[in-house]
Amino acid sequence: MLKLNFPNYQFRFKSNENKPLIFDEIRKKFVVLTPEEWVRQHVIQFLRIEKKYPSSHINVEKQLKLHDTIKRYDIVVYTKDGDIAIIVECKAPKIKIDQQVFDQIARYNFVLNASYLMITNGLEHYYCEMDFENEQYNFLEALPEYNTK
């Protein structure tokens, strides 16, 4: 797989019916290794190792109801109190991060009310803090670490 703009992490791989699989430590199972999954697994390690978020506070690929449609978020990180701290939207490396991607995560956040947003294709990373009062997000240099929240 393509080298991403993250530190090097150790992953477990296997093959099933000629499909490459990668072990997801959060879901506790092997999942098909797509380009987007490669990014997702790097983000999980980034959150756990670099930002010190406990695995028990990270949730991966769950459904949410947005208006009358069912959507699926990539990663949500919870606070110690069970509130949603961060939503992460992962795209495959070949997908350009554009306004549509920001609009997508903003729509999800109408339901989830996270304090922070992260958008990445593995090569480019964007971090935002929500300003609910002014209904906008402000760009950050980095996400906060777990122990600083």
C-alpha positions as CSV (number, residue, x, y, z in Angstrom):
1,M,0.0,0.0,0.0
2,L,0.9,3.6,-0.5
3,K,3.1,5.3,2.1
4,L,0.9,7.8,4.0
5,N,1.7,11.0,5.8
6,F,1.7,9.4,9.2
7,P,4.4,7.8,11.4
8,N,5.2,4.2,10.6
9,Y,2.9,1.8,12.5
10,Q,2.8,-1.9,12.9
11,F,-0.2,-3.7,11.4
12,R,-1.4,-7.3,11.2
13,F,-2.3,-8.6,7.8
14,K,-3.7,-11.8,6.3
15,S,-5.3,-12.9,3.1
16,N,-8.7,-14.4,2.6
17,E,-9.9,-15.6,-0.8
18,N,-7.1,-13.6,-2.4
19,K,-8.3,-10.4,-0.7
20,P,-5.8,-8.6,1.6
21,L,-7.1,-8.0,5.1
22,I,-5.9,-5.8,7.9
23,F,-6.7,-6.2,11.6
24,D,-8.7,-3.4,13.1
25,E,-7.9,-3.2,16.8
26,I,-11.1,-1.3,17.6
27,R,-13.5,-3.6,15.9
28,K,-11.4,-6.6,17.0
29,K,-11.5,-8.3,13.5
30,F,-9.8,-8.4,10.1
31,V,-11.4,-6.1,7.5
32,V,-10.8,-5.9,3.8
33,L,-7.8,-3.7,3.1
34,T,-9.1,-1.0,0.7
35,P,-7.3,2.3,0.2
36,E,-9.8,4.1,2.5
37,E,-9.3,1.4,5.2
38,W,-5.5,1.8,5.0
39,V,-6.1,5.5,5.9
40,R,-8.6,4.6,8.6
41,Q,-6.2,2.2,10.3
42,H,-3.5,4.8,10.3
43,V,-5.8,7.4,11.8
44,I,-6.7,4.9,14.6
45,Q,-3.0,4.4,15.4
46,F,-2.4,8.1,15.2
47,L,-5.2,8.8,17.7
48,R,-4.1,6.0,20.0
49,I,-0.3,6.5,19.9
50,E,0.3,10.1,19.1
51,K,-2.7,11.7,20.7
52,K,-3.1,9.2,23.6
53,Y,-6.8,8.5,23.1
54,P,-7.7,5.2,24.8
55,S,-9.0,2.5,22.4
56,S,-12.1,2.2,24.5
57,H,-13.0,5.8,23.5
58,I,-12.7,5.2,19.8
59,N,-15.6,3.9,17.7
60,V,-15.3,2.9,14.0
61,E,-17.8,2.8,11.2
62,K,-21.2,3.1,12.9
63,Q,-24.5,4.3,11.4
64,L,-26.1,7.6,12.1
65,K,-29.5,8.9,10.9
66,L,-29.3,12.2,9.0
67,H,-32.7,13.5,8.1
68,D,-34.4,10.5,6.5
69,T,-31.2,8.7,5.4
70,I,-28.7,6.4,7.1
71,K,-25.1,7.4,6.8
72,R,-22.0,5.9,8.2
73,Y,-19.2,7.8,9.9
74,D,-15.6,6.6,9.8
75,I,-14.3,7.3,13.3
76,V,-15.7,9.0,16.4
77,V,-13.7,9.6,19.6
78,Y,-15.5,10.1,22.9
79,T,-14.6,12.1,25.9
80,K,-14.2,10.6,29.4
81,D,-17.8,11.7,30.0
82,G,-19.2,9.9,26.9
83,D,-19.7,13.0,24.8
84,I,-18.3,13.0,21.2
85,A,-15.0,14.8,21.1
86,I,-13.9,14.2,17.5
87,I,-15.3,13.0,14.2
88,V,-12.9,11.8,11.6
89,E,-13.7,11.5,7.9
90,C,-11.3,9.3,6.0
91,K,-11.0,9.2,2.3
92,A,-8.8,7.1,0.0
93,P,-5.5,8.8,-0.9
94,K,-6.6,9.5,-4.5
95,I,-9.7,11.4,-3.3
96,K,-9.1,15.2,-3.2
97,I,-10.1,16.9,0.0
98,D,-12.5,19.6,-1.2
99,Q,-15.5,21.6,0.0
100,Q,-17.8,18.6,-0.5
101,V,-15.8,16.6,2.0
102,F,-16.0,19.4,4.6
103,D,-19.8,19.7,3.9
104,Q,-20.2,16.0,4.5
105,I,-18.5,16.0,7.9
106,A,-20.3,19.2,8.8
107,R,-23.7,17.5,8.1
108,Y,-22.7,14.5,10.2
109,N,-21.8,16.9,13.0
110,F,-25.3,18.4,13.0
111,V,-26.3,15.0,14.5
112,L,-23.1,14.2,16.5
113,N,-22.1,17.6,17.9
114,A,-18.4,16.9,18.1
115,S,-16.0,19.6,19.3
116,Y,-13.3,18.7,16.8
117,L,-13.3,17.5,13.2
118,M,-10.5,15.7,11.3
119,I,-10.5,15.1,7.6
120,T,-7.8,13.1,5.9
121,N,-7.0,11.2,2.8
122,G,-3.8,10.0,4.4
123,L,-1.7,12.5,2.6
124,E,-3.4,15.7,3.7
125,H,-4.8,16.2,7.1
126,Y,-7.2,19.0,8.2
127,Y,-8.2,19.7,11.8
128,C,-11.0,22.0,12.9
129,E,-12.6,23.1,16.1
130,M,-16.3,23.8,16.1
131,D,-17.6,27.2,16.9
132,F,-21.3,26.3,17.6
133,E,-22.3,29.9,18.5
134,N,-21.3,31.2,15.0
135,E,-22.1,27.9,13.2
136,Q,-18.6,27.5,11.7
137,Y,-15.4,25.6,12.2
138,N,-12.0,27.1,12.7
139,F,-8.9,25.4,11.4
140,L,-6.2,24.1,13.8
141,E,-2.6,23.1,13.4
142,A,-3.3,19.8,15.3
143,L,-5.9,17.9,17.3
144,P,-5.6,18.2,21.1
145,E,-4.1,15.2,23.0
146,Y,-6.4,13.2,25.2
147,N,-4.8,14.2,28.5
148,T,-5.3,17.9,27.7
149,K,-9.0,17.7,27.3
